[in-house]
């Protein structure tokens, strides 16, 4: 690697845009690098001040180990004091800012806000950046004895004959074959249902159904037999046939999923959930239909969809950027579509949400249970936090507004 290649690699690495091949080249380079070359790499990285805004301490810990392993090889014991004054000092500096970066950089780049009603002016709200929260003489510092890792790609495939397949444990390749329908797990962990040309085994019976279910702390992606792509959020399930009928493509959803429906003007695609049915021909939309939430929310990103309320049979056509809310009645509003699908894009997002609403997301993604003690602040928050973050990182951000947490196994205790 030359200087330019090293600089480009460090930029990509800090933004998690590097490839495995580029990382391998760096490992090869660092294994032969001299002390002054390692110092040069660190100097290059420190000059990239714009990258610190996207600093990822989990990623850099691996790069850090690569560098320190090489320093251990080339730094003699008698030179340890000198080495500490050069490259090791920089490593120590990075470690020192790592914990702060998890919180402070979220304030700077993510945008966490609070809103709290003033006691003397009921109905009015005070709004400002979290960094401007009321100061205390001795700021609260959270110490967690436990932590919880984020969710991952986990799901169960349940067949009509009672067979179940743990998808996260299954190897790549063919998992199921029914007639001319084959369900494969790809090398990148997705599930793909393929329709093969009809052969001696014939078509798969229309009556055969399968269900893919994600647990709390799980998510998964699947491609249906017609080419429709579906992303399932945590604690969700999708029931679909091995082969769609001649007049419709119908699936059943519980929980939350994002759909990119394959276009077919002659064969409408229908998503049925507890209190509504969504009809489309080919479009992109998100449905949030958890049983423990009062309303079903359908958000349209592209094309058009028809939302039908089951009880009244009232319906509405959505345009891109609109969201329907189906409860006892139906309503439509203009929304930020990126916020609605933030989970699919790797973010835990909340907008003017109180702590209980936020923790409802947390419970599903981290597979935990929240319990409340005392009178919890009614502040509301807005912001985005990577779903790859450990639970403690998210809680530390919220704790800056006088809400405290304790993690005990899979239970989060919330106190004033």
N, C-alpha and C positions, 0 to 999 in steps of 0.2 A: 504494500500500500504506500502511495506517495502522500505528501502533505495534503493535497487537494482531496484525495479519496478519504483520508482520515477525517478531515473536516466535514465532508458530506456525510460520512457514516455517523459521526457524533450528532449531527443535526437530526438525521433520521431516527437514530436510536432514542434520543430524548423525546421525540414525538411518537414513538412506537410505530414508525413507518419503515423500519429496516427489514431486510429479508434474512432468512436463515443463512443463505449463502454469504451475504455481506458480513454477518456476525462471525461466520466460520473464518472468513478472510482476516478479520480483526484478531481472532484467537491465534491464528497462525502468526500474524505480525507481532502480537504482544509477546508470544513465546520466544521471540528472538530479539526483542527490543532492548536497547541499552537504557541505562538510568536517565540520561539526558533526553532520550527520545520520549520516555514515559512522561517526563516533566513537560515536554513540549505538547504532548497530547492534553495534559491537564490544563496547560495554559490556553490552548485552543478552546477547550470546553468552557473555561471560565470567562472567555471573551464573548461567548454566545449568550449574552444577557437576555436576548429575546426568547431563548429556549427555556430559561428558568421558569417562564410563565406556564410551560407545559411539562414541568419537571415531574417525573414519575419515579418515586423512590423505590417501588417494587422492581421496576425494570433495571434501574441503575445499580441495585444491589448486586445483580449478576455481573455487570460490567466492572463494578467495584472489586468483586472477588477475582475476576480475571487479572486486573491490574495488581492487586495485592499479592496474588500467588506468584506473579512474576517478580515483584519486589522482594519477596521472601527468598527467591532463587538467587537473585543477583546482589542482594545487600548483605555483606558479611556482618557477623555479630558485632565486631568492633566498630562498625560504621553506623550502628543503629541510631546514635544520637544525631549524626549528620543527616541520616535518611529521614528522621522525624521532622527536620527543619525544611525538607523539600517535598517530595511527592506525598509522603505519609501525612503531612500537615494538611494537604488539600483533601485527602481522603477523609481525615478527621472532620474537616470543615463540612464536607458533604453530609457526613453522618449527623453532624450537629444540626443541620437545617432540615434533615429528613422529616423529623416529627413535626416541626413547625410547618413544613411545606404541605403536609397533609391537611392542615387547617387553614393557614394563612393564605395559601395560593387558591384555595377554594373561595375565600373572600374576594380575592383580587380578580380571579378569572371566571369563577362560576357565578357569583352574584347572589349571595344569600341575604335576604331581607327579613325584617320582622315588622309586625303590626300589632299594636296593643291598644285597647280602648282606654282612654284617660278616665280615671275614677270620677273626677269632678265634672267632666263633660261627656256624659253618656251618649253614645252613638257616634262620637268623633273618634278618629283613629290617628295615631302617631306613626309616621312612616319614616324609615331611614335605613341605611346600611347597617348590617349587624355590627360592623366595627364601631358604630356610634352608639351602641347600647350603653345604658347607664353604667358608669364606672363604679367599682367597689374598691375599698382600701386594700383588701386582700383578695384578688381574683380567685375564683374557684378553679382548682386544677383537678381534673378527673383522673383517677387511677383505677384501671380495670384489672382485676385479677384474672379475668377470663376474656376471651374474645370469640367471635364467631366468623368463620370464613363465608364469603359470598356464595350464592347458588352457582349451579353449573348446568351443563347439558345433561339432563337426566329425564328419562321417561319410560313408560311401560306400554308395550303394544299388546292388546288383548284381542284374541281372535274369537270367532263365533263358536268354535269347538271347545272353548275353555282354556286354550293354550295361552300362556303369557310369556312375553319376552322382555327382559330387562335391556333396554336399548343402550344404556351407557356401558353395560358390561359386554354386550354382543360385539363380535368382531365384524370387520367390513365384509361385504359380499351379500349373497342371497340369504334372506332370513325367512321369507315365506314365498310359496308358490301355490297359487290356486288357479287352475285352468290356464288362461293366457295372461294372468296378472302376476307379476313378480315384484316383491318388495325387497329392495336392496338398502344396505347401509353403506354410504360412501366413505371414502378415506377421510374426509373432513367432518364426519360424524352426522351427516344429514340422512334423512330417510326419504327414499325415492320409490314411488310406485310406478311401474312401467307396464304398458299394455303391449304385449308381444303379438305378432301376427298369429291369427288363429291356426292351430295345428291339430294334430290328432287328439289332443286333450280337450279341445273346444274352448268356448268362452267361459270365464268365471261366472257362476250363478249370480244373478242380481240380488238374491236373498242373503248372500254372505256379506256380513259387516265386520268391520274391525274398529277398535277404539284406541287412540293414542292418548295417554294421560300423563301429565307432568305433576310431580309432587310439589309440596312447598319446598322452595329451594331448588327448583328445576325449571328448565326451559328446553324447547326442542323445535327443530324445523323439519317440515315434511313437504314433499311434492306429491300431490294427489294424481290419480290415474289420468286426469285430463290435462295435466300440466300446471294446475293451480298451485301456487306456493303459499304455505301457511306457517307462520311463526307462532308457537304457543307460549304464553307467559306461564308463570308459576301457578300451581294449583288449578290447572285447567284440563279440559278433555275435549277431544274432537272425535265424533263417531262418523264414519263414512263407509260407503259400500265398496266392495272390491271392483265393481263395475257399475257405472251410472246407467240409469234407465234411458230409454229412447226419447223421453220428453222432458227430463229435468236432471240437473245435478244438485243433489240435496245432501247437506251435512248437518250435524247437530253439535252445537257448542255449549259448553259450560265453562265459565271463566273468561279469559281474555285471549284474543288472537288477532293477528294482523294478516290480511289476505291480499294476495296479488292474483286475481282471478284470470285464468286463461280465457281469452276472448272466443266466444262462440255464439253468434247471433241467433242460431237456431236452437240453442240449448241453454235456457236460463240457469243460473247458479243461485241456490237458495241456502241461506244459513238460518237454521231454526234454533232459537234459544228459549229460555223460560217464558217470556212474555211477548216475544216478537219474532217476526220472520223478515229477513233482508233478502231482496231479490236483485240480482245484477246479471249483466251479460258478460262484462269483462271490465274490471276496475280494481283500484287499490283502496282499501278501507280497513278500519280497526273496530272491533266490537269488544266492549268491556261488559261482561254479563256474569259477574260473580253472584252466587246465591246470597251472600251475606251483605250485599250492598243494595240500597233502596231502588236505584235506577239502572237501566241498561243504557249504555252510551255507545252510539255508532258514529264514527268520525270518518268523513269521506276525504280522501286525498286526491283522487283522480277519477274521472268518468262521472257516473251517476248511479245512485242506488235508490231503491224503493223500500222504505221501512214500514212494515205493517204491524200494528198493535193487535195482539191475539184476541183480547177480550172484546174490544169495540169494533175491530176490523177497520179502524181509522188508519189512514196511510199518509205518507209524506214522501216527496222526492227530494233527495239531498243534492246539493251542488258542492263542488270542491270547496273545502274550508268550512263546511257546516257540520254540526253535530246534533243528533237527535237524542233526547232524553225520554225514555219510556218508563213510566211508573204507573200510577193510577191514571194519569193523563199523559199526553205526548206534547213535547215542545221541541223547538229547533233554535239553535243559536250559532253565531259565528265564533270560531275558536282558532287557537294556534295549533295547527295539525302536528307540528314538530313536537309539541308538548304531549299530545295524545299518543304518539308512537315512540316516545323517548326510551321506554323500556326495551323496545325492539332494537334501538340503536345503542344500547349499552349504558343507559343512564337511569338512575332513580330520580324522578322529577316531581316537584310539588309546586303548586302555584296558589298563593293565598290560602294555604292549608294549615289547619291547626295540628297540634302534635299527635292527636289520636288518628287523624286521617293519614298523616305521614307514616305512623307506626303500623297502620294496616298494610301498607306496601311492604314495610320492613318485615312484618311477620311472615308474609308470603315468600319473599325472596331469600330471607335468611333462615327460614323455618324456625321461628322463635315465637314466644308468646309474651305479650306486654301486659303488665299489671300496674295499676296506678294506686299511689298512696298520697293522701292529702289533696289539697286544692291545686290543680295544675294550671299554670298560666294559659290564658286564652290568646297569647300571641299567635300570629300566623306567619308562615314562612313561604318564601319562593326561592327556588334554586334547583340546581342539577348536581348530582354526585355520581361518579362512575359506579356502575353495579359491580365492578371488579374490586371495590374497596371492601376491606373488612368492616364489620359492624361498628367497631370502636371508632373508626375514622368518621363515620356518619354521625354517631352520637356526640363526638367531641365538638362537631360544628354546632349542633343544636344546643349543647350545654353552655355556650357562650351567652345565652339569653336566660340564665337562671332556671334552667330545667336540668335536673340531674338524673343520672342513670346508673344502675348497677346490673351487671351481667352475671347471672348465676346459671351456668349450664345453658339451657335453651329458654330461660326466662329473663326478661328485661323488667326491672322494677323502676318505675318512673316516680320521682319525687320533686317537690318544689325546690 
